[in-house]
Amino acid sequence: MLRRSFTAVLEKNAVFDGDFATEPYEVGWASEARFFVRVRELSEGARLLCRPQISPDGLFWCDEGAEGVSIAAPGLYSFAVREFGNWLRLDCPLDGRAKLLIYLALK
């Protein structure tokens, strides 16, 4: 069986000034997911936490359980998520200002 893969761009050069969550993405067909967070700009002293959340319906959310990634400098960051059910998103508490690209790679 040929495995399918897909990469979704969840945020493209978006600027955030505080806490946010990405748009939910339906991923029930996939068995693996990997988030990539590219931080293009981060204000001095800013801290960003990106942690995965799961949902059965895309409306009500709970933390997936993975630590996610803590970010304090520009760069590319990534982490994998498994056994996630039907919907995924990132919950991102942000203390400061950030310009980001966020990708979700699925297979």
Contacts in CASP RR format, 6 or more apart in sequence:
PFRMAT RR
TARGET T0000
AUTHOR 0000-0000-0000
METHOD contacts of the structure
MODEL  1
MLRRSFTAVLEKNAVFDGDFATEPYEVGWASEARFFVRVRELSEGARLLC
RPQISPDGLFWCDEGAEGVSIAAPGLYSFAVREFGNWLRLDCPLDGRAKL
LIYLALK
3 107 0 8 1.000
4 29 0 8 1.000
4 107 0 8 1.000
5 105 0 8 1.000
5 106 0 8 1.000
5 107 0 8 1.000
6 30 0 8 1.000
6 105 0 8 1.000
6 106 0 8 1.000
6 107 0 8 1.000
7 103 0 8 1.000
7 104 0 8 1.000
7 105 0 8 1.000
7 106 0 8 1.000
8 25 0 8 1.000
8 103 0 8 1.000
8 104 0 8 1.000
8 106 0 8 1.000
9 101 0 8 1.000
9 102 0 8 1.000
9 103 0 8 1.000
10 22 0 8 1.000
10 23 0 8 1.000
10 25 0 8 1.000
10 89 0 8 1.000
10 90 0 8 1.000
10 102 0 8 1.000
10 103 0 8 1.000
10 104 0 8 1.000
11 22 0 8 1.000
11 100 0 8 1.000
11 101 0 8 1.000
11 102 0 8 1.000
12 101 0 8 1.000
13 40 0 8 1.000
13 99 0 8 1.000
13 100 0 8 1.000
13 101 0 8 1.000
14 99 0 8 1.000
14 100 0 8 1.000
14 101 0 8 1.000
14 102 0 8 1.000
15 97 0 8 1.000
15 98 0 8 1.000
15 99 0 8 1.000
15 100 0 8 1.000
16 92 0 8 1.000
16 94 0 8 1.000
16 97 0 8 1.000
16 98 0 8 1.000
16 100 0 8 1.000
17 94 0 8 1.000
17 96 0 8 1.000
17 97 0 8 1.000
18 93 0 8 1.000
18 94 0 8 1.000
18 95 0 8 1.000
18 96 0 8 1.000
18 97 0 8 1.000
19 92 0 8 1.000
19 93 0 8 1.000
19 94 0 8 1.000
20 92 0 8 1.000
20 94 0 8 1.000
21 53 0 8 1.000
21 61 0 8 1.000
21 89 0 8 1.000
21 90 0 8 1.000
21 91 0 8 1.000
21 92 0 8 1.000
22 89 0 8 1.000
22 90 0 8 1.000
22 92 0 8 1.000
22 102 0 8 1.000
23 89 0 8 1.000
24 55 0 8 1.000
24 58 0 8 1.000
24 87 0 8 1.000
24 88 0 8 1.000
24 89 0 8 1.000
25 87 0 8 1.000
25 88 0 8 1.000
25 89 0 8 1.000
25 104 0 8 1.000
26 58 0 8 1.000
26 86 0 8 1.000
26 87 0 8 1.000
27 33 0 8 1.000
27 84 0 8 1.000
27 85 0 8 1.000
27 86 0 8 1.000
27 87 0 8 1.000
27 88 0 8 1.000
27 104 0 8 1.000
27 106 0 8 1.000
28 84 0 8 1.000
28 85 0 8 1.000
28 86 0 8 1.000
28 87 0 8 1.000
29 106 0 8 1.000
30 106 0 8 1.000
30 107 0 8 1.000
31 82 0 8 1.000
31 107 0 8 1.000
32 80 0 8 1.000
32 81 0 8 1.000
32 82 0 8 1.000
32 106 0 8 1.000
32 107 0 8 1.000
33 52 0 8 1.000
33 80 0 8 1.000
33 81 0 8 1.000
33 82 0 8 1.000
33 84 0 8 1.000
33 88 0 8 1.000
33 104 0 8 1.000
33 105 0 8 1.000
33 106 0 8 1.000
34 78 0 8 1.000
34 79 0 8 1.000
34 80 0 8 1.000
34 81 0 8 1.000
34 104 0 8 1.000
34 105 0 8 1.000
35 50 0 8 1.000
35 52 0 8 1.000
35 69 0 8 1.000
35 78 0 8 1.000
35 79 0 8 1.000
35 81 0 8 1.000
35 90 0 8 1.000
35 102 0 8 1.000
35 103 0 8 1.000
35 104 0 8 1.000
35 105 0 8 1.000
36 76 0 8 1.000
36 77 0 8 1.000
36 78 0 8 1.000
36 101 0 8 1.000
36 102 0 8 1.000
36 103 0 8 1.000
36 104 0 8 1.000
36 105 0 8 1.000
37 48 0 8 1.000
37 50 0 8 1.000
37 69 0 8 1.000
37 71 0 8 1.000
37 76 0 8 1.000
37 77 0 8 1.000
37 78 0 8 1.000
37 90 0 8 1.000
37 100 0 8 1.000
37 101 0 8 1.000
37 102 0 8 1.000
38 75 0 8 1.000
38 76 0 8 1.000
38 77 0 8 1.000
38 100 0 8 1.000
38 101 0 8 1.000
38 102 0 8 1.000
38 103 0 8 1.000
39 48 0 8 1.000
39 71 0 8 1.000
39 73 0 8 1.000
39 74 0 8 1.000
39 75 0 8 1.000
39 76 0 8 1.000
39 77 0 8 1.000
39 98 0 8 1.000
39 99 0 8 1.000
39 100 0 8 1.000
40 74 0 8 1.000
40 99 0 8 1.000
40 100 0 8 1.000
40 101 0 8 1.000
41 74 0 8 1.000
41 97 0 8 1.000
41 98 0 8 1.000
41 99 0 8 1.000
42 48 0 8 1.000
42 71 0 8 1.000
42 72 0 8 1.000
42 73 0 8 1.000
42 74 0 8 1.000
42 96 0 8 1.000
42 97 0 8 1.000
42 98 0 8 1.000
42 99 0 8 1.000
43 96 0 8 1.000
43 97 0 8 1.000
43 98 0 8 1.000
45 72 0 8 1.000
45 95 0 8 1.000
45 96 0 8 1.000
46 72 0 8 1.000
46 94 0 8 1.000
46 95 0 8 1.000
46 96 0 8 1.000
46 97 0 8 1.000
46 98 0 8 1.000
47 70 0 8 1.000
47 71 0 8 1.000
47 72 0 8 1.000
47 94 0 8 1.000
47 95 0 8 1.000
47 96 0 8 1.000
48 70 0 8 1.000
48 71 0 8 1.000
48 72 0 8 1.000
48 92 0 8 1.000
48 93 0 8 1.000
48 94 0 8 1.000
48 95 0 8 1.000
48 98 0 8 1.000
49 68 0 8 1.000
49 69 0 8 1.000
49 70 0 8 1.000
49 71 0 8 1.000
49 92 0 8 1.000
49 93 0 8 1.000
49 94 0 8 1.000
50 68 0 8 1.000
50 69 0 8 1.000
50 71 0 8 1.000
50 77 0 8 1.000
50 79 0 8 1.000
50 90 0 8 1.000
50 91 0 8 1.000
50 92 0 8 1.000
50 102 0 8 1.000
51 63 0 8 1.000
51 64 0 8 1.000
51 65 0 8 1.000
51 66 0 8 1.000
51 67 0 8 1.000
51 68 0 8 1.000
51 69 0 8 1.000
51 90 0 8 1.000
51 91 0 8 1.000
51 92 0 8 1.000
52 63 0 8 1.000
52 64 0 8 1.000
52 65 0 8 1.000
52 66 0 8 1.000
52 68 0 8 1.000
52 79 0 8 1.000
52 81 0 8 1.000
52 84 0 8 1.000
52 88 0 8 1.000
52 89 0 8 1.000
52 90 0 8 1.000
52 91 0 8 1.000
53 61 0 8 1.000
53 62 0 8 1.000
53 63 0 8 1.000
53 64 0 8 1.000
53 88 0 8 1.000
53 89 0 8 1.000
53 90 0 8 1.000
53 91 0 8 1.000
54 61 0 8 1.000
54 62 0 8 1.000
54 63 0 8 1.000
54 64 0 8 1.000
54 84 0 8 1.000
54 85 0 8 1.000
54 87 0 8 1.000
54 88 0 8 1.000
55 61 0 8 1.000
55 62 0 8 1.000
55 86 0 8 1.000
55 87 0 8 1.000
55 88 0 8 1.000
55 89 0 8 1.000
56 85 0 8 1.000
56 86 0 8 1.000
56 87 0 8 1.000
57 86 0 8 1.000
57 87 0 8 1.000
58 86 0 8 1.000
58 87 0 8 1.000
61 89 0 8 1.000
61 91 0 8 1.000
63 91 0 8 1.000
64 81 0 8 1.000
64 84 0 8 1.000
64 88 0 8 1.000
66 79 0 8 1.000
66 81 0 8 1.000
67 79 0 8 1.000
68 79 0 8 1.000
69 77 0 8 1.000
69 78 0 8 1.000
69 79 0 8 1.000
71 77 0 8 1.000
81 88 0 8 1.000
88 104 0 8 1.000
90 102 0 8 1.000
END
